[in-house]
Amino acid sequence: MLEIFIGILSGIISGTGMGGGTILIFLLMYVVGVDQHIAQATNLVFFIPTSIIAIIINLKNKNIALKSAVLVSVFGILGAIIGANISIKIDVNILRKCFGIFLAIIAIHEIYTIIKLYKINKIRNNNKEKV
């Protein structure tokens, strides 16, 4: 039952384009108790059907720049091959640390973006009050 909830939650987050795989890996490791390598490989299997559905919906809504998407996809496949071969050879503890650093970088970026937008909106509101 827990896996069903994790799948639904990850699918919703994935469908919004925010990286459902990140939460899936985290939940599989720390809630279900799955090994890091297995969680990451499971994420790859999860990614295929969820991304196909998201692609179909976004193509219907004309939200995809096809030229850029094809270019990024071709080189993303190359990167995936390289990354999969690297991850197989890395010790699980190092892989966990890399994953943690990755999540920390994302968190710092998101916090920075929120603060930046807050300051921009504050300046705009102050300028509107002066007019």
C-alpha positions as CSV (number, residue, x, y, z in Angstrom):
1,M,0.0,0.0,0.0
2,L,2.9,2.3,0.8
3,E,4.4,1.9,-2.6
4,I,1.0,2.8,-4.2
5,F,1.0,6.1,-2.3
6,I,4.6,6.8,-3.1
7,G,3.9,6.1,-6.8
8,I,0.9,8.5,-6.9
9,L,2.7,11.3,-5.1
10,S,5.8,10.9,-7.3
11,G,3.6,10.8,-10.4
12,I,1.8,14.0,-9.4
13,I,5.1,15.8,-8.8
14,S,6.6,14.4,-12.0
15,G,3.6,15.5,-14.0
16,T,4.2,19.0,-12.9
17,G,7.7,18.9,-14.2
18,M,9.3,19.3,-10.8
19,G,11.2,16.1,-10.6
20,G,9.1,13.3,-9.2
21,G,12.0,11.0,-9.4
22,T,13.9,12.9,-6.7
23,I,11.1,12.4,-4.2
24,L,10.6,8.8,-5.4
25,I,14.3,7.9,-4.7
26,F,14.1,9.6,-1.3
27,L,10.9,7.8,-0.3
28,L,12.0,4.4,-1.6
29,M,15.3,4.7,0.4
30,Y,14.1,6.2,3.6
31,V,10.5,5.1,3.9
32,V,10.6,1.7,2.2
33,G,14.2,0.9,3.0
34,V,15.4,0.2,-0.6
35,D,19.1,0.3,-1.5
36,Q,20.3,3.5,-3.3
37,H,21.2,1.7,-6.5
38,I,17.8,-0.1,-6.6
39,A,15.9,3.2,-5.8
40,Q,17.7,5.0,-8.6
41,A,17.1,2.1,-11.1
42,T,13.5,1.9,-10.1
43,N,13.2,5.7,-10.7
44,L,14.4,5.1,-14.3
45,V,11.6,2.5,-14.9
46,F,9.1,4.9,-13.2
47,F,10.3,7.7,-15.5
48,I,9.4,6.1,-18.8
49,P,5.6,5.9,-18.5
50,T,5.2,9.1,-16.5
51,S,7.3,11.1,-19.0
52,I,5.4,9.6,-22.0
53,I,2.1,10.8,-20.5
54,A,3.6,14.3,-19.7
55,I,5.0,14.5,-23.3
56,I,1.6,13.7,-24.8
57,I,-0.3,16.2,-22.6
58,N,2.3,19.0,-23.2
59,L,2.4,18.3,-27.0
60,K,-1.4,18.7,-27.1
61,N,-1.0,22.0,-25.3
62,K,1.9,23.1,-27.5
63,N,4.2,23.5,-24.5
64,I,7.2,21.9,-26.1
65,A,9.9,23.5,-28.2
66,L,10.5,20.4,-30.4
67,K,13.8,21.5,-31.8
68,S,15.3,22.1,-28.4
69,A,13.6,19.0,-27.0
70,V,15.2,16.7,-29.6
71,L,18.6,18.2,-29.2
72,V,18.5,17.9,-25.4
73,S,17.1,14.4,-25.6
74,V,19.9,13.1,-27.9
75,F,22.6,14.4,-25.6
76,G,20.6,13.4,-22.6
77,I,20.6,9.8,-23.8
78,L,24.4,10.0,-24.2
79,G,24.7,11.4,-20.7
80,A,22.4,8.7,-19.3
81,I,24.6,6.0,-20.7
82,I,27.7,7.6,-19.2
83,G,25.9,8.3,-15.9
84,A,24.5,4.7,-15.6
85,N,27.9,3.2,-16.1
86,I,29.5,5.6,-13.6
87,S,26.8,4.9,-10.9
88,I,27.2,1.1,-11.2
89,K,30.8,1.5,-10.3
90,I,30.3,3.9,-7.3
91,D,30.0,2.7,-3.8
92,V,26.5,3.2,-2.4
93,N,27.8,5.6,0.4
94,I,29.4,7.8,-2.1
95,L,26.3,7.7,-4.3
96,R,24.2,8.8,-1.3
97,K,26.5,11.7,-0.6
98,C,26.4,12.8,-4.3
99,F,22.6,12.5,-4.2
100,G,22.5,14.6,-1.0
101,I,24.8,17.3,-2.5
102,F,22.6,17.4,-5.6
103,L,19.5,17.9,-3.4
104,A,21.2,20.6,-1.4
105,I,22.2,22.5,-4.5
106,I,18.6,22.3,-5.8
107,A,17.3,23.6,-2.4
108,I,19.8,26.5,-2.3
109,H,18.9,27.4,-5.9
110,E,15.2,27.4,-5.1
111,I,15.6,29.4,-1.9
112,Y,17.8,32.0,-3.8
113,T,15.1,32.2,-6.5
114,I,12.3,32.8,-4.0
115,I,14.3,35.5,-2.2
116,K,15.2,37.1,-5.5
117,L,11.5,37.1,-6.7
118,Y,10.4,38.5,-3.3
119,K,12.8,41.4,-3.6
120,I,11.8,42.1,-7.2
121,N,8.1,42.1,-6.2
122,K,8.8,44.3,-3.2
123,I,10.6,46.9,-5.4
124,R,7.7,46.8,-7.9
125,N,5.2,47.3,-5.1
126,N,7.2,50.2,-3.7
127,N,7.4,51.8,-7.1
128,K,3.6,51.5,-7.6
129,E,3.0,53.2,-4.3
130,K,5.2,56.2,-5.3
131,V,3.2,56.8,-8.5
